[in-house]
Amino acid sequence: MPSVTPRISAVDTYDIRFPTSRELDGSDAMNPDPDYSAAYLVLRTDAGDGLEGHGFTFTIGRGNDVQVAAINALRHHVVGRSVEELCADPGELSRDLIGDSQLRWLGPEKGVMHMAIGAVVNAVWDLAAKREGKPLWKLLADAEPEWLVSQVDFRYITDALAPEEALALLKAGRSGSAGREAHLREHGYPAYTTSPGWLGYSDEKLTRLAEQAVADGFTQIKLKVGADLADDVRRCRAARAAVGPDIRMAIDANQRWNVAEAVQWTNALAEFDPFWIEEPTSPDDILGHATIRRAVTPVKVATGEHVQNRIVFKQLLQAGAIDILQLDSARVGGVNENLAILLLAAKFGVPVCPHAGGVGLCELVQHLSMFDYLALSGTTEDRVIEYVDHLHQHFTDPVVIRSGHYTAPTAPGFSATMHPESLGTFRYPNGTFWAADLAQRTERAA
């Protein structure tokens, strides 16, 4: 029987890994053999309505065991909480998780524990949106500005964004939202694709996929660079020839370079008209990014997928270090912290082009960009969401791309729910795929 006051009854965790390294999907200058993976969790309730909250954070394989352990360490903060109170105010749980002094010592607000917090918080938002019967983008866009401000932790960022400024931005952002929502539902949100550009792909595969991207309606592609300059020149030349002069082409070094090297390498590739250089150096090097930005203009500087919290984003913006802010749905402390980051970007007038290269990241981040368009920035100018064509089939509400645009999700929730069959097949190490894989390897070794 459901309890009088429905509560969270369990937090179940799963180590889900996909063998993407075998086709070099996701390969770049720093990560040559990634197995796209999710440290995945399900919030179960005793409400009796069958609704669950699903969330995850992204790794590239072996980090999953550590990440799942971190999520498990948060279980006691969640089990037993009132479902109604949790969904009415996810910010309270976010503050409690971040404020746990024993866990905060491991951060604070960075690394494995902070990503685990983000996974749990995102699962709460998934549950809240399902209970409201709305996709998350719609839940956020319909919310009162005052309530959204109450969900943001302004600690450490008030020198750049005060709560009253955030409230003014959100109130102004509501103007014209109904018309934008109609446009979004009809046309979707602009996307760009990284699928042609993985570093391990042959020139022939790169060319074929780049040509296909243009045929599919994408107006921007991205190439991984940074391992070998001669290879990068050849690959950029092939890609530019494939897409023509009018398609934007971004390049991504995945933190490979020192500052001077980033300047030299980016300028060496400038003849191919890259729209931005992504992660040219360490994501923690704010002044380094500022130096690079000054030296490589008109090529824009973009970063964010490995930026650990709103405080570093604040400093990147204050220092004039980036032209493009690339938030990630699973790197920071979940939806609440990403609301802070979107507000900071709006305050500084910097376009947000989210990172989504990884299992499930496309599914999540589309909601944040769509909210930003409807209720905050009010524009898609120079804004695109990354798209990679991998592993969407494992989700019950996968992204849909039409003519190079994300179609607005209609199913309630955060689009985070995986099919039970996928969980059973790719759970590591005992899922049916990995058990069969181990048996084959053992047989070959015998």
C-alpha positions as CSV (number, residue, x, y, z in Angstrom):
1,M,0.0,0.0,0.0
2,P,1.3,3.5,-0.8
3,S,2.1,5.5,2.3
4,V,0.0,8.5,3.4
5,T,3.0,10.7,2.6
6,P,4.7,9.2,-0.4
7,R,8.5,8.9,0.1
8,I,11.6,7.9,-1.8
9,S,11.9,4.2,-1.0
10,A,15.2,3.3,-2.8
11,V,18.1,4.6,-4.9
12,D,19.2,1.9,-7.3
13,T,22.4,2.3,-9.1
14,Y,23.8,0.7,-12.3
15,D,27.2,0.6,-14.0
16,I,26.3,0.9,-17.7
17,R,29.1,0.6,-20.3
18,F,28.9,0.6,-24.1
19,P,31.9,-0.7,-26.2
20,T,32.2,2.4,-28.4
21,S,36.0,2.2,-28.4
22,R,35.8,-0.8,-30.8
23,E,34.7,1.5,-33.7
24,L,36.7,4.5,-32.4
25,D,33.5,6.4,-31.8
26,G,34.2,9.3,-29.5
27,S,38.0,9.2,-30.0
28,D,39.9,12.4,-29.6
29,A,43.4,13.7,-28.9
30,M,43.2,13.0,-25.2
31,N,40.8,10.0,-25.1
32,P,41.8,7.5,-27.9
33,D,39.7,4.6,-26.7
34,P,36.5,5.8,-24.9
35,D,33.8,3.4,-24.0
36,Y,30.8,5.6,-23.5
37,S,29.3,4.9,-20.1
38,A,26.7,6.0,-17.6
39,A,26.8,5.8,-13.8
40,Y,23.0,5.5,-13.7
41,L,20.5,5.7,-10.9
42,V,16.7,5.2,-10.4
43,L,14.8,7.0,-7.6
44,R,12.0,4.7,-6.6
45,T,9.0,5.7,-4.5
46,D,6.2,4.1,-2.5
47,A,3.7,6.5,-4.1
48,G,2.0,3.7,-6.0
49,D,1.8,5.7,-9.2
50,G,4.6,3.9,-11.0
51,L,6.7,7.1,-11.5
52,E,10.4,7.0,-11.0
53,G,13.2,9.5,-11.3
54,H,16.1,8.6,-13.6
55,G,19.5,10.2,-13.7
56,F,23.1,9.6,-14.6
57,T,26.5,11.0,-15.1
58,F,28.8,10.3,-18.0
59,T,32.2,8.6,-18.0
60,I,34.2,6.8,-20.7
61,G,34.5,3.4,-19.0
62,R,36.6,2.5,-16.0
63,G,35.7,5.6,-14.1
64,N,32.2,4.2,-13.7
65,D,33.0,2.1,-10.7
66,V,34.2,5.1,-8.7
67,Q,31.3,7.2,-9.9
68,V,28.7,4.6,-9.0
69,A,30.2,4.4,-5.5
70,A,30.0,8.2,-5.2
71,I,26.2,8.1,-6.0
72,N,25.7,5.3,-3.5
73,A,27.4,7.5,-0.8
74,L,24.5,10.0,-1.3
75,R,21.7,7.5,-0.8
76,H,21.1,8.3,2.9
77,H,20.3,11.9,2.0
78,V,17.5,10.9,-0.4
79,V,15.8,7.7,0.9
80,G,12.9,8.6,3.2
81,R,12.3,12.1,1.8
82,S,8.8,13.2,1.0
83,V,8.2,12.9,-2.7
84,E,6.0,16.0,-2.7
85,E,8.5,18.2,-0.9
86,L,11.4,16.9,-3.0
87,C,9.7,17.7,-6.3
88,A,8.4,21.0,-5.0
89,D,11.9,22.2,-4.1
90,P,14.8,20.3,-5.7
91,G,17.0,23.1,-4.5
92,E,16.7,22.0,-0.9
93,L,18.2,18.6,-1.7
94,S,20.8,20.2,-3.9
95,R,21.9,22.4,-1.0
96,D,21.9,19.5,1.5
97,L,24.0,17.3,-0.8
98,I,26.5,20.1,-1.5
99,G,26.6,21.1,2.1
100,D,27.4,17.6,3.5
101,S,30.7,18.5,5.2
102,Q,32.1,15.0,5.0
103,L,31.6,14.8,1.3
104,R,32.4,18.5,0.7
105,W,35.9,17.9,1.9
106,L,36.4,15.8,-1.2
107,G,35.6,18.7,-3.4
108,P,34.3,21.2,-2.7
109,E,31.9,21.3,-5.6
110,K,34.1,19.6,-8.1
111,G,35.1,16.2,-9.3
112,V,33.5,12.8,-8.7
113,M,31.3,13.7,-5.8
114,H,29.9,16.8,-7.5
115,M,29.1,14.8,-10.6
116,A,27.3,12.3,-8.4
117,I,25.3,15.1,-6.8
118,G,24.4,16.2,-10.3
119,A,23.1,12.8,-11.2
120,V,20.9,12.6,-8.1
121,V,19.6,16.1,-8.6
122,N,18.9,15.5,-12.2
123,A,16.9,12.4,-11.2
124,V,14.8,14.5,-8.9
125,W,14.0,16.9,-11.7
126,D,13.1,14.0,-13.9
127,L,10.7,12.7,-11.3
128,A,9.3,16.2,-10.8
129,A,8.6,16.7,-14.5
130,K,7.0,13.3,-14.8
131,R,4.7,14.1,-11.9
132,E,3.7,17.4,-13.6
133,G,3.1,15.6,-16.9
134,K,5.6,17.9,-18.7
135,P,8.9,17.6,-20.4
136,L,11.5,19.3,-18.3
137,W,12.0,22.2,-20.8
138,K,8.3,23.0,-20.5
139,L,8.3,22.7,-16.7
140,L,11.2,25.2,-16.4
141,A,9.8,27.6,-19.0
142,D,6.4,27.7,-17.3
143,A,7.8,28.2,-13.8
144,E,7.5,31.5,-12.1
145,P,10.8,33.5,-12.2
146,E,10.8,33.9,-8.4
147,W,10.7,30.1,-7.9
148,L,13.5,29.6,-10.5
149,V,15.6,32.1,-8.6
150,S,14.9,30.2,-5.4
151,Q,16.5,27.1,-7.0
152,V,19.8,28.8,-7.7
153,D,22.7,28.8,-5.2
154,F,24.2,32.3,-5.5
155,R,27.0,31.6,-3.1
156,Y,30.3,32.7,-4.6
157,I,28.8,34.3,-7.7
158,T,27.0,37.4,-6.3
159,D,30.0,39.6,-7.4
160,A,28.9,38.8,-10.9
161,L,25.2,38.1,-10.6
162,A,22.9,39.1,-7.8
163,P,19.6,37.4,-7.2
164,E,17.7,40.5,-8.1
165,E,19.5,40.7,-11.4
166,A,18.7,37.0,-12.1
167,L,15.0,37.8,-11.4
168,A,15.0,40.7,-13.8
169,L,16.6,38.5,-16.5
170,L,14.0,35.8,-16.0
171,K,11.1,38.3,-16.0
172,A,12.4,39.9,-19.2
173,G,13.0,36.5,-20.7
174,R,9.3,35.6,-20.5
175,S,8.3,38.4,-23.0
176,G,7.3,36.7,-26.3
177,S,7.8,33.2,-24.9
178,A,4.5,31.9,-26.3
179,G,5.5,32.8,-29.9
180,R,8.9,31.2,-29.3
181,E,7.4,28.1,-28.0
182,A,5.2,27.8,-31.1
183,H,8.3,28.2,-33.2
184,L,10.2,25.7,-31.2
185,R,7.5,23.1,-31.5
186,E,7.4,23.6,-35.3
187,H,11.0,24.0,-36.2
188,G,13.1,22.7,-33.3
189,Y,16.4,24.0,-31.9
190,P,19.5,24.3,-34.1
191,A,22.1,21.4,-33.8
192,Y,25.6,20.8,-35.0
193,T,27.2,17.4,-35.4
194,T,30.5,16.0,-34.2
195,S,29.8,12.6,-35.7
196,P,32.1,13.1,-38.8
197,G,35.0,14.4,-36.8
198,W,36.3,11.7,-34.4
199,L,40.0,11.5,-34.5
200,G,40.2,7.8,-35.2
201,Y,38.2,8.0,-38.3
202,S,39.8,7.7,-41.8
203,D,39.7,10.6,-44.2
204,E,37.3,8.7,-46.3
205,K,34.9,8.2,-43.4
206,L,35.3,11.8,-42.4
207,T,34.5,13.0,-45.9
208,R,31.5,10.7,-46.3
209,L,30.0,11.7,-42.9
210,A,30.6,15.4,-43.4
211,E,28.8,15.3,-46.8
212,Q,26.0,13.4,-45.2
213,A,25.7,16.0,-42.4
214,V,25.2,18.7,-44.9
215,A,22.6,16.6,-46.7
216,D,20.8,16.1,-43.4
217,G,20.5,19.8,-42.9
218,F,23.3,20.5,-40.4
219,T,24.9,24.0,-40.8
220,Q,27.9,23.2,-38.6
221,I,30.2,20.2,-38.0
222,K,33.0,19.7,-35.6
223,L,36.4,18.0,-36.0
224,K,38.7,16.7,-33.2
225,V,42.3,18.0,-33.5
226,G,45.4,18.2,-31.5
227,A,47.4,15.0,-31.9
228,D,49.4,15.8,-35.0
229,L,49.4,19.1,-36.9
230,A,50.1,17.7,-40.3
231,D,47.2,15.2,-39.8
232,D,44.9,18.1,-38.7
233,V,45.7,20.2,-41.7
234,R,44.9,17.3,-44.0
235,R,41.7,16.4,-42.2
236,C,40.5,20.0,-42.0
237,R,41.2,20.5,-45.7
238,A,39.2,17.3,-46.5
239,A,36.3,18.4,-44.3
240,R,36.2,22.0,-45.7
241,A,36.2,20.6,-49.3
242,A,33.4,18.2,-48.3
243,V,31.1,20.8,-46.7
244,G,32.0,23.9,-48.8
245,P,32.6,27.5,-47.6
246,D,29.2,28.3,-46.1
247,I,29.0,25.5,-43.5
248,R,30.5,26.4,-40.1
249,M,33.3,24.1,-39.0
250,A,34.5,24.0,-35.3
251,I,37.6,22.3,-34.1
252,D,38.1,20.7,-30.7
253,A,41.5,20.0,-29.0
254,N,40.1,18.4,-25.8
255,Q,42.5,20.2,-23.5
256,R,45.6,18.9,-25.4
257,W,47.7,22.0,-25.6
258,N,49.7,24.5,-23.5
259,V,48.8,28.1,-24.0
260,A,51.5,29.0,-26.6
261,E,50.9,25.7,-28.4
262,A,47.2,26.4,-28.6
263,V,47.8,29.8,-30.2
264,Q,50.3,28.4,-32.7
265,W,48.2,25.4,-33.6
266,T,44.9,27.3,-33.9
267,N,46.5,29.9,-36.1
268,A,48.0,27.2,-38.3
269,L,44.5,25.9,-38.9
270,A,42.9,29.3,-39.4
271,E,43.1,29.0,-43.2
272,F,40.2,26.5,-43.0
273,D,38.0,29.2,-41.3
274,P,37.2,27.4,-38.0
275,F,34.3,28.9,-36.2
276,W,35.6,28.1,-32.8
277,I,38.5,26.3,-31.1
278,E,37.1,24.2,-28.3
279,E,39.0,23.3,-25.1
280,P,42.3,24.6,-26.3
281,T,43.9,24.1,-22.9
282,S,43.1,23.1,-19.3
283,P,39.5,24.0,-18.4
284,D,40.9,25.4,-15.1
285,D,43.2,27.9,-16.8
286,I,41.1,31.0,-17.0
287,L,43.9,33.4,-17.8
288,G,45.3,31.0,-20.4
289,H,41.9,30.9,-22.2
290,A,41.9,34.7,-22.1
291,T,45.4,34.9,-23.6
292,I,44.4,32.4,-26.3
293,R,41.2,34.3,-27.2
294,R,43.1,37.5,-27.7
295,A,45.7,35.8,-29.9
296,V,43.5,33.7,-32.2
297,T,40.7,36.1,-33.1
298,P,38.6,36.0,-35.2
299,V,38.5,32.3,-34.3
300,K,36.2,32.1,-31.3
301,V,37.2,30.3,-28.1
302,A,34.8,27.8,-26.5
303,T,35.0,25.7,-23.4
304,G,32.8,24.2,-20.7
305,E,32.3,20.5,-20.9
306,H,35.0,19.9,-18.2
307,V,34.4,23.2,-16.2
308,Q,33.6,21.9,-12.8
309,N,31.2,24.5,-11.3
310,R,29.4,27.8,-11.7
311,I,32.4,29.6,-10.0
312,V,34.8,28.8,-12.7
313,F,32.3,29.7,-15.4
314,K,31.8,33.0,-13.5
315,Q,35.5,33.7,-13.8
316,L,35.8,32.7,-17.4
317,L,33.1,35.2,-18.2
318,Q,34.5,38.0,-15.9
319,A,37.9,37.6,-17.5
320,G,36.6,37.8,-21.1
321,A,38.1,34.3,-21.7
322,I,35.5,32.7,-23.8
323,D,33.2,33.5,-26.8
324,I,31.1,30.4,-26.4
325,L,30.0,28.8,-23.2
326,Q,29.6,25.0,-23.4
327,L,27.7,23.8,-20.3
328,D,27.3,20.1,-19.7
329,S,24.2,18.5,-18.2
330,A,26.1,16.0,-16.1
331,R,29.4,17.7,-15.2
332,V,28.2,20.1,-12.6
333,G,25.7,19.8,-9.8
334,G,22.6,19.2,-12.0
335,V,19.8,21.4,-13.2
336,N,20.1,23.8,-10.3
337,E,23.7,24.7,-11.0
338,N,23.0,24.8,-14.7
339,L,20.3,27.4,-14.1
340,A,23.0,29.5,-12.4
341,I,25.3,29.0,-15.4
342,L,22.6,29.9,-17.9
343,L,21.9,33.1,-15.9
344,L,25.6,34.0,-15.8
345,A,25.8,33.6,-19.6
346,A,22.7,35.7,-20.1
347,K,24.1,38.4,-17.8
348,F,27.4,38.6,-19.8
349,G,25.7,38.1,-23.2
350,V,27.7,35.0,-24.1
351,P,26.0,32.4,-26.3
352,V,25.5,28.9,-24.8
353,C,26.3,26.0,-27.1
354,P,26.1,22.9,-24.9
355,H,28.4,19.9,-24.9
356,A,26.6,16.6,-25.7
357,G,29.2,14.2,-26.9
358,G,28.4,11.1,-24.7
359,V,25.7,8.6,-23.9
360,G,22.5,10.4,-23.0
361,L,23.9,13.9,-22.9
362,C,22.0,14.9,-26.0
363,E,18.8,13.7,-24.4
364,L,19.4,15.9,-21.3
365,V,20.9,19.1,-22.5
366,Q,18.3,19.8,-25.2
367,H,15.9,20.6,-22.3
368,L,18.2,23.3,-20.9
369,S,18.8,25.0,-24.2
370,M,15.1,25.0,-25.0
371,F,14.3,26.6,-21.6
372,D,17.0,29.2,-22.2
373,Y,15.5,30.0,-25.6
374,L,11.9,30.3,-24.3
375,A,12.4,32.0,-20.9
376,L,15.8,33.6,-20.7
377,S,18.0,34.5,-23.7
378,G,15.1,34.5,-26.1
379,T,17.3,33.7,-29.1
380,T,19.0,30.9,-31.0
381,E,21.4,33.3,-32.8
382,D,24.9,31.7,-32.7
383,R,23.5,29.0,-30.5
384,V,23.6,25.3,-31.4
385,I,23.5,22.0,-29.4
386,E,26.0,19.4,-30.1
387,Y,24.7,16.1,-31.6
388,V,26.4,12.8,-31.9
389,D,24.6,9.8,-33.5
390,H,25.4,7.2,-30.8
391,L,23.3,5.1,-28.4
392,H,20.0,7.0,-28.6
393,Q,18.2,3.7,-29.1
394,H,18.8,2.8,-25.5
395,F,16.5,5.6,-24.2
396,T,12.7,5.5,-24.0
397,D,12.5,9.1,-25.2
398,P,15.4,9.5,-27.6
399,V,16.4,12.7,-29.3
400,V,14.8,13.3,-32.7
401,I,16.8,15.4,-35.3
402,R,15.0,16.9,-38.2
403,S,16.7,19.1,-40.8
404,G,19.6,19.7,-38.4
405,H,17.4,20.7,-35.5
406,Y,16.5,19.0,-32.2
407,T,12.8,18.3,-32.1
408,A,11.2,19.5,-28.8
409,P,10.5,16.5,-26.6
410,T,6.9,15.9,-25.6
411,A,7.2,13.0,-23.1
412,P,7.1,14.0,-19.5
413,G,10.5,14.0,-17.7
414,F,14.1,14.8,-18.4
415,S,14.5,12.2,-21.3
416,A,16.8,10.2,-19.0
417,T,15.1,6.9,-18.8
418,M,16.9,3.9,-20.4
419,H,15.1,0.8,-21.6
420,P,15.2,-2.0,-19.0
421,E,16.6,-4.3,-21.7
422,S,19.5,-1.9,-22.2
423,L,20.3,-1.9,-18.5
424,G,20.2,-5.7,-18.4
425,T,22.4,-6.0,-21.5
426,F,25.1,-3.5,-20.8
427,R,25.3,-3.5,-17.0
428,Y,29.0,-4.1,-16.2
429,P,30.4,-6.7,-15.6
430,N,27.4,-9.1,-15.5
431,G,25.1,-7.9,-18.2
432,T,24.5,-10.2,-21.0
433,F,26.8,-8.4,-23.4
434,W,29.7,-8.1,-21.0
435,A,29.3,-11.7,-19.7
436,A,29.4,-13.0,-23.3
437,D,32.3,-10.8,-24.1
438,L,34.3,-12.1,-21.1
439,A,33.5,-15.7,-22.1
440,Q,34.7,-15.1,-25.6
441,R,38.0,-13.5,-24.4
442,T,38.5,-16.3,-21.9
443,E,38.0,-18.9,-24.7
444,R,40.4,-17.2,-27.0
445,A,43.0,-17.0,-24.3
446,A,42.7,-20.7,-23.5
